[in-house]
Amino acid sequence: MQPAHLKPSPFKHRLACTVLMLGLSHCAYADDLFFSDHTMPEVLTATHLYQPPAAVPGSISTIDQELINASGARNLTDLLRLVPGMLVVPDSSNLTTVNYHGTSPGQARRLQVLIDGRSVYRAGFAQVDWSDLPVALEDIQRIEVFRGPNTVSYGANALLGVINIITTPAKDMHGTLLKGTLGENGVRDGYARQAWHNEHSDMRLSLSGLTDDGFDKRHDGSDFRDSRRLSRFNLRANHRLNEQHNLDWQLAFKEGSNQINNNYTSVFAKNIRPQPHEQDHQSDEQAKDYAASLRWTATLNSQHSISLQANAQQWERLREWRACEAQISFSPEFNELWQNTAPTQRTEELDKKYEEALAQTPDNILPHSCGMINENSREARYDIELQDTYSVSDTLRLISGLSYRYDQARSKTFLNGRQRKDILRGFSQFEWYLNEHWLLQGGGMYEHDSSNGDSFSPRLAVNYLITPAHGLRAVYSQAVRSPDMFENHADWRYTVRDLRPTIGQNSSADFFISAQGPGNLKQERIKAYELGYNGYFAKQRASIDIKVFEEKISRMISHSPRLDAFNLNNNDHIQFYGSELEANWHTTHQDRLRISYAYIKERASNALDRDVSPPHSGSVSWLHNWGQNWNSSLMYFAAQQLDKKDLQLAMLRISKSFNISSKPITIAANVHKKLNNQPIGRTHTKDNSHDSAYASVQLEF
């Protein structure tokens, strides 16, 4: 929102042309920088306020509905590759990691992820289940990605960025839509949607399912089990109670299963001889998610509105399988030795006990038992937020709020019971137009975390608006990340049930290795500096965003969790610096071109955090309308030196629309191709998820 008195000037036009070096055919005339009959795009995620991109206190990417549909993507993670600086690495078909500017390649510990304002970041185990989110791509209106720290708006865990998934309001959907997809690798997807409307209410119901066989083989040619199956239910409704009051509520449910190989390897593998029938070859995970949200909005007058949103969520992950281990690993002597011996002496003492046990066995074969391993976990979250938006004048807006959140995680194996935390937040931000050119924005969030204490996260930004559509910005921000419950309070131990044969008279026993969280980890902190430019050319229908940045994370917790090496601390740090570019250009009425690029360098104190960000990465997308209702899209993604390998992917979609009995039908063919044959990801698989083809049919009535 900008004052109505902003006017163009020749000087501002010349400055805009100087700053913009994207290679557009020519700079616009001064009056072209204004919008006349064109609508200025706005974004929401940066501050909770609708703002033109040039006025945002940071960098933001928008993946709109046209891009989502044109991509033909089945997975949200494929779309996030369009965002500069976003690292998307498939470890398997049902496990993909997404990080901004690297760090923690196995988890999304430093990103906040929202669906219509509801956080789906699991605070118990620092995870976002990208393949299991209870939302279908067909329901998404747009995805806004704030590229930078934003704890000031969304609390701890928005350390490096915010991904805000915004679904289409019920009022914007009509009638019935059916869609089916079939293809290689066992692709079998379905989607059905129905919308209802009356004078005061709108409602949409969507049912969707997704199935595929995942990767065929590991890179070495061995079998790899990673197929997935999920079903989703989404119901969203909006009620206009009167001219001032609106009520929006949602229900979501997801159920599914993910194949996982039995990857357990015995500590004494070379000295036991289990038979294939004694242990499971799979350790699949059953997953269920439940979510409900209610949002009440009151527009008191044209300058003042308040809203209240309440959310309730539950996550359930059940995983149990049979594996085999030497009986000595369940002995009280080994358990006592592990608990009471200093880590530096454990290996030597355990080796002695092992050699003693081995000397008493014929042929160096230890007796073994096989039993049920359990890695079940359940999490719950309840939160409520009150937000007040007030326009003091035409040049000053304020947004303030209070929130409370309760998180709980339960797992016998990982936490030896239950952990919880309570979070209280108070936040306030302002947007102040000092004059027609200068925009000052600032604010902060105070947060009290029952397990991590108090923190304050500020942000200050200055935007110089060359015109309402073209702005330079300078941003300074601080943010925090709270250690998750597993990092800080892990009590990781395995009680193996149904042992066969039993050990003495016992059919269950504790595995001797266990791990304890330190309990005193502090919040990670980041200081970030950004200089940037954002511009929108109305006549050319072109936009560009450029930024240079420096980010310093201190008190960093660097680890790859292992049962036998769970030594966490706040001793590490990392520094990122680089630049990013994003451009979108409707070159003709039939063509759209989108480009992204990121250059990132890091300096990390811990080897685990080095070389996890590709120094060069980017994407190019071309959407074309061929006429006669034929459309195509071509998307190319590349990353250099990711895990010492290069990643190159291409996605092609061709579609044709026509009517049968006045009912619109769209048929589309999709091809995903990996352009080099290098394994990417920790599992070192050949990325067959991008060597696939599938077709879809969509019917509306």
ABEGO torsion letter per residue (X at the ends): XBBAABBBBAAAAAAAAAABAAGBABBBBAAAABAEABBBBBBAAAAGBBBBAAABBEBBBBBBAAAAAAAGBABAAAAAAABBGBBBBBABAABBBBBBGEEGAABBAABBBBBGGBBABBAAAGBBBAAABBBBAAABABBBBBBEBAAAAAEBGAAAEBBBBBBBBAAABBEBBBBBBBBBGGBBBBBBBBBBBBAABBBBBBBBBBBBAEBABBAAGBBBBABBBBBBBBBBBBBBABAABBBBBBBBBBBBBBBBBBABBBAAAAABBBBAAABBABBBBBBBBBBBBBBBBBBABAABBBBBBBBBBBBBBBBBBBBBBBAAAABAAAAAAAAABBAAAAAAAAAAAAAAAAAABBGGBBBBBBBBBBABBBBBBBBBBBBBBBBABAABBBBBBBBBBBBBBBBAAAAGEBBBBBBBBBBBBBBBBABAABBBBBEBBBBBBAAAEBBBBBBBBBBBBABAABBBBBBBBBBBBBBBAAAAABBBBBBBBGBOBBBEABABBBBABBBBBAGABBBBBBBBBBBBBBBBBAAAGBBBBBBBBBBBBBGBBBBBBBAABBBBBAABBBBBBEBBBBBBBBABAABBBBBBBBBBBBBBABAAABGABBABBEBBBBBBBAEGGBBBBBBBBBBBGBGGBBBBBBBBBBBBBBBBGGBBBBBBBBBBBBABABBBEAAGBBBAAABBBBBBBBBBX
